[in-house]
Structure formats: C-alpha cells, structure tokens
Amino acid sequence: MTLRTSSRRACRPLLAMLAGAVLLLAACGGSAPAVGGANAETQEASAGKALFSTKGCLACHVAPGVPGATGTIGPSLAGIGDSARKPALADGGANTPENIKAWIQDPQKLKPGTMMPNLGLTDKEASDLTAFLLTLK
C-alpha cells in the first residue's frame, strides 16, 4: 500500500503539468491535430500541386503559384476552385469537386476529341490533384 501512495505522489506533478498544458491550449484556442480534416486536405492539395508539375499539366495550363505553369494550349486554371467564378468545366458540366475529378480522370470520356489527354491517374492522384485545383480561387 505504501508503494501505491508514493506512486500517486510521484505522478501528481506530471498530471498537474499535463492539466496545465491542456488548459493553456484551450485558452489559446489551440487543439490537437485532427485525423483527416483541414490538415489532410492541405496534404492532399500539396501532393496535388506536385502532381500538377510531374504529370506535365503545367505545359498546357496556367496555374497561379506553380512555377513554370504558363501553358497556353489549355485554359487558365485560375479561379477553377471558385464555382461562382468558373461555373462550368470544359465539357459543360457544373464545376463541382466530383466533376473536376471525373474530368481529370478521363477527359476523353466526358468530351470526346478534347486535347486533354487521359493521364492514367490513380484514384488517389485524381483526388490529390482535385484538392489542389480547388485551392485555385
């Protein structure tokens, strides 16, 4: 029983410090990183921005914030993340995240004869690229 009491006493300073840290975070409006959520969206958009370069999208499109994205064969993607500014995609479909993803996965299916090639993107790559495009407001 003496061991149990001394263990509790030894833990009290640690628990007090932990409680203080939690209160400090709460007072500052801080929180622990969420699983998924905004952080995951940021990671997807960052991966999508890298894909925009590595898959060669920058050769045909202008995209603000992407070095070398000065292509003129395809439309400028400035504003594609704002459906009020760009309400329709190249196939005439509504500018929604789902339609953007479908377009970049298989543009020929949605608009036969379009100059945009099918890049053979995986579902994850298409999701990441879509997340990046949605940041282009």
DODRENVO-147479 format. One record per residue (C-alpha): chain; residue in three letters; residue number from 1; z negated, y negated, x. Coordinates in Angstrom, 1 decimal, decimal comma, padded with zeros to 4 digits. Layout:
N
@chaine:A residu:ALA num:NUM zz:Z yy:Y xx:X
...
***
This chain:
137
@chaine:A residu:MET num:1 zz:000,0 yy:000,0 xx:000,0
@chaine:A residu:THR num:2 zz:-000,7 yy:-002,3 xx:002,9
@chaine:A residu:LEU num:3 zz:002,9 yy:-001,8 xx:004,1
@chaine:A residu:ARG num:4 zz:004,3 yy:-002,8 xx:000,7
@chaine:A residu:THR num:5 zz:002,3 yy:-006,0 xx:000,6
@chaine:A residu:SER num:6 zz:003,2 yy:-007,0 xx:004,2
@chaine:A residu:SER num:7 zz:006,9 yy:-006,3 xx:003,4
@chaine:A residu:ARG num:8 zz:006,8 yy:-008,6 xx:000,4
@chaine:A residu:ARG num:9 zz:005,2 yy:-011,3 xx:002,5
@chaine:A residu:ALA num:10 zz:007,9 yy:-010,9 xx:005,2
@chaine:A residu:CYS num:11 zz:010,6 yy:-011,3 xx:002,6
@chaine:A residu:ARG num:12 zz:009,2 yy:-014,4 xx:000,9
@chaine:A residu:PRO num:13 zz:010,6 yy:-016,9 xx:003,4
@chaine:A residu:LEU num:14 zz:014,0 yy:-015,2 xx:003,2
@chaine:A residu:LEU num:15 zz:014,0 yy:-015,3 xx:-000,6
@chaine:A residu:ALA num:16 zz:012,9 yy:-018,9 xx:-000,6
@chaine:A residu:MET num:17 zz:015,7 yy:-019,8 xx:001,7
@chaine:A residu:LEU num:18 zz:018,2 yy:-017,9 xx:-000,4
@chaine:A residu:ALA num:19 zz:017,0 yy:-019,6 xx:-003,6
@chaine:A residu:GLY num:20 zz:017,2 yy:-023,0 xx:-001,9
@chaine:A residu:ALA num:21 zz:020,8 yy:-022,3 xx:-000,9
@chaine:A residu:VAL num:22 zz:021,7 yy:-021,3 xx:-004,4
@chaine:A residu:LEU num:23 zz:020,1 yy:-024,4 xx:-005,8
@chaine:A residu:LEU num:24 zz:021,9 yy:-026,6 xx:-003,2
@chaine:A residu:LEU num:25 zz:025,3 yy:-025,1 xx:-004,1
@chaine:A residu:ALA num:26 zz:024,6 yy:-025,6 xx:-007,8
@chaine:A residu:ALA num:27 zz:023,6 yy:-029,2 xx:-007,2
@chaine:A residu:CYS num:28 zz:026,7 yy:-029,9 xx:-005,2
@chaine:A residu:GLY num:29 zz:029,0 yy:-028,3 xx:-007,7
@chaine:A residu:GLY num:30 zz:029,9 yy:-025,5 xx:-005,3
@chaine:A residu:SER num:31 zz:030,4 yy:-022,0 xx:-006,2
@chaine:A residu:ALA num:32 zz:031,2 yy:-018,7 xx:-004,6
@chaine:A residu:PRO num:33 zz:034,9 yy:-017,9 xx:-004,3
@chaine:A residu:ALA num:34 zz:036,2 yy:-016,3 xx:-007,4
@chaine:A residu:VAL num:35 zz:038,1 yy:-013,0 xx:-007,4
@chaine:A residu:GLY num:36 zz:041,6 yy:-013,9 xx:-008,4
@chaine:A residu:GLY num:37 zz:041,7 yy:-017,4 xx:-010,0
@chaine:A residu:ALA num:38 zz:042,9 yy:-020,5 xx:-008,2
@chaine:A residu:ASN num:39 zz:042,3 yy:-019,1 xx:-004,7
@chaine:A residu:ALA num:40 zz:044,6 yy:-016,1 xx:-005,4
@chaine:A residu:GLU num:41 zz:047,2 yy:-018,5 xx:-006,9
@chaine:A residu:THR num:42 zz:047,1 yy:-020,5 xx:-003,7
@chaine:A residu:GLN num:43 zz:047,5 yy:-017,4 xx:-001,6
@chaine:A residu:GLU num:44 zz:050,5 yy:-016,3 xx:-003,8
@chaine:A residu:ALA num:45 zz:052,1 yy:-019,8 xx:-003,5
@chaine:A residu:SER num:46 zz:051,6 yy:-019,8 xx:000,2
@chaine:A residu:ALA num:47 zz:053,2 yy:-016,4 xx:000,6
@chaine:A residu:GLY num:48 zz:056,0 yy:-017,5 xx:-001,8
@chaine:A residu:LYS num:49 zz:056,6 yy:-020,6 xx:000,4
@chaine:A residu:ALA num:50 zz:057,0 yy:-018,4 xx:003,4
@chaine:A residu:LEU num:51 zz:059,4 yy:-016,1 xx:001,5
@chaine:A residu:PHE num:52 zz:061,4 yy:-019,1 xx:000,5
@chaine:A residu:SER num:53 zz:062,2 yy:-019,6 xx:004,2
@chaine:A residu:THR num:54 zz:062,5 yy:-016,0 xx:005,2
@chaine:A residu:LYS num:55 zz:064,7 yy:-014,9 xx:002,3
@chaine:A residu:GLY num:56 zz:067,1 yy:-017,8 xx:003,0
@chaine:A residu:CYS num:57 zz:066,5 yy:-019,8 xx:-000,2
@chaine:A residu:LEU num:58 zz:066,4 yy:-023,0 xx:001,9
@chaine:A residu:ALA num:59 zz:070,1 yy:-022,5 xx:002,9
@chaine:A residu:CYS num:60 zz:071,1 yy:-023,2 xx:-000,7
@chaine:A residu:HIS num:61 zz:068,3 yy:-025,3 xx:-002,2
@chaine:A residu:VAL num:62 zz:066,3 yy:-028,4 xx:-001,6
@chaine:A residu:ALA num:63 zz:062,6 yy:-027,8 xx:-001,9
@chaine:A residu:PRO num:64 zz:060,1 yy:-030,6 xx:-001,2
@chaine:A residu:GLY num:65 zz:057,6 yy:-029,6 xx:001,5
@chaine:A residu:VAL num:66 zz:059,8 yy:-026,9 xx:003,0
@chaine:A residu:PRO num:67 zz:061,2 yy:-027,8 xx:006,4
@chaine:A residu:GLY num:68 zz:064,9 yy:-027,1 xx:006,5
@chaine:A residu:ALA num:69 zz:065,3 yy:-026,7 xx:002,8
@chaine:A residu:THR num:70 zz:068,2 yy:-029,1 xx:002,5
@chaine:A residu:GLY num:71 zz:070,8 yy:-026,8 xx:001,0
@chaine:A residu:THR num:72 zz:073,3 yy:-028,2 xx:-001,5
@chaine:A residu:ILE num:73 zz:075,0 yy:-025,1 xx:-002,8
@chaine:A residu:GLY num:74 zz:072,3 yy:-024,5 xx:-005,4
@chaine:A residu:PRO num:75 zz:070,4 yy:-027,1 xx:-007,4
@chaine:A residu:SER num:76 zz:067,4 yy:-029,0 xx:-006,0
@chaine:A residu:LEU num:77 zz:064,2 yy:-027,3 xx:-007,0
@chaine:A residu:ALA num:78 zz:062,2 yy:-030,5 xx:-007,0
@chaine:A residu:GLY num:79 zz:060,4 yy:-030,5 xx:-010,4
@chaine:A residu:ILE num:80 zz:061,0 yy:-026,9 xx:-011,3
@chaine:A residu:GLY num:81 zz:057,3 yy:-026,4 xx:-011,7
@chaine:A residu:ASP num:82 zz:057,3 yy:-029,1 xx:-014,4
@chaine:A residu:SER num:83 zz:058,9 yy:-027,7 xx:-017,6
@chaine:A residu:ALA num:84 zz:059,0 yy:-031,2 xx:-019,1
@chaine:A residu:ARG num:85 zz:061,0 yy:-032,5 xx:-016,2
@chaine:A residu:LYS num:86 zz:063,2 yy:-029,4 xx:-015,9
@chaine:A residu:PRO num:87 zz:063,2 yy:-027,7 xx:-019,3
@chaine:A residu:ALA num:88 zz:065,9 yy:-025,2 xx:-018,7
@chaine:A residu:LEU num:89 zz:066,9 yy:-022,8 xx:-015,9
@chaine:A residu:ALA num:90 zz:070,4 yy:-022,2 xx:-014,7
@chaine:A residu:ASP num:91 zz:071,0 yy:-019,5 xx:-017,3
@chaine:A residu:GLY num:92 zz:069,9 yy:-021,9 xx:-020,1
@chaine:A residu:GLY num:93 zz:066,6 yy:-020,1 xx:-020,6
@chaine:A residu:ALA num:94 zz:063,4 yy:-022,0 xx:-021,1
@chaine:A residu:ASN num:95 zz:061,6 yy:-023,0 xx:-017,8
@chaine:A residu:THR num:96 zz:058,6 yy:-020,6 xx:-018,0
@chaine:A residu:PRO num:97 zz:056,9 yy:-018,7 xx:-015,3
@chaine:A residu:GLU num:98 zz:058,2 yy:-015,4 xx:-016,8
@chaine:A residu:ASN num:99 zz:061,8 yy:-016,7 xx:-016,9
@chaine:A residu:ILE num:100 zz:061,7 yy:-018,1 xx:-013,4
@chaine:A residu:LYS num:101 zz:060,5 yy:-014,7 xx:-012,1
@chaine:A residu:ALA num:102 zz:063,2 yy:-012,9 xx:-014,1
@chaine:A residu:TRP num:103 zz:065,8 yy:-015,3 xx:-012,8
@chaine:A residu:ILE num:104 zz:064,9 yy:-014,9 xx:-009,1
@chaine:A residu:GLN num:105 zz:064,7 yy:-011,1 xx:-009,5
@chaine:A residu:ASP num:106 zz:068,2 yy:-010,7 xx:-010,9
@chaine:A residu:PRO num:107 zz:070,2 yy:-013,8 xx:-011,5
@chaine:A residu:GLN num:108 zz:073,4 yy:-011,9 xx:-012,0
@chaine:A residu:LYS num:109 zz:071,9 yy:-010,1 xx:-015,0
@chaine:A residu:LEU num:110 zz:071,0 yy:-013,4 xx:-016,6
@chaine:A residu:LYS num:111 zz:074,1 yy:-015,3 xx:-015,7
@chaine:A residu:PRO num:112 zz:077,0 yy:-013,1 xx:-014,6
@chaine:A residu:GLY num:113 zz:079,1 yy:-014,8 xx:-011,9
@chaine:A residu:THR num:114 zz:076,3 yy:-017,2 xx:-010,7
@chaine:A residu:MET num:115 zz:076,5 yy:-017,9 xx:-007,0
@chaine:A residu:MET num:116 zz:072,8 yy:-017,0 xx:-006,6
@chaine:A residu:PRO num:117 zz:072,6 yy:-013,5 xx:-005,1
@chaine:A residu:ASN num:118 zz:070,2 yy:-010,8 xx:-006,0
@chaine:A residu:LEU num:119 zz:067,8 yy:-010,8 xx:-003,0
@chaine:A residu:GLY num:120 zz:066,3 yy:-007,4 xx:-003,8
@chaine:A residu:LEU num:121 zz:062,8 yy:-008,9 xx:-004,1
@chaine:A residu:THR num:122 zz:059,9 yy:-006,6 xx:-004,9
@chaine:A residu:ASP num:123 zz:057,8 yy:-007,5 xx:-007,9
@chaine:A residu:LYS num:124 zz:055,1 yy:-008,9 xx:-005,6
@chaine:A residu:GLU num:125 zz:057,6 yy:-011,0 xx:-003,7
@chaine:A residu:ALA num:126 zz:059,0 yy:-012,3 xx:-007,0
@chaine:A residu:SER num:127 zz:055,5 yy:-013,2 xx:-008,2
@chaine:A residu:ASP num:128 zz:054,7 yy:-015,0 xx:-005,0
@chaine:A residu:LEU num:129 zz:058,0 yy:-016,9 xx:-005,0
@chaine:A residu:THR num:130 zz:057,4 yy:-017,9 xx:-008,6
@chaine:A residu:ALA num:131 zz:053,9 yy:-019,1 xx:-007,8
@chaine:A residu:PHE num:132 zz:055,4 yy:-021,3 xx:-005,0
@chaine:A residu:LEU num:133 zz:058,1 yy:-022,7 xx:-007,3
@chaine:A residu:LEU num:134 zz:055,5 yy:-023,6 xx:-009,9
@chaine:A residu:THR num:135 zz:053,9 yy:-025,9 xx:-007,3
@chaine:A residu:LEU num:136 zz:057,1 yy:-028,0 xx:-007,1
@chaine:A residu:LYS num:137 zz:056,2 yy:-030,6 xx:-009,7
***
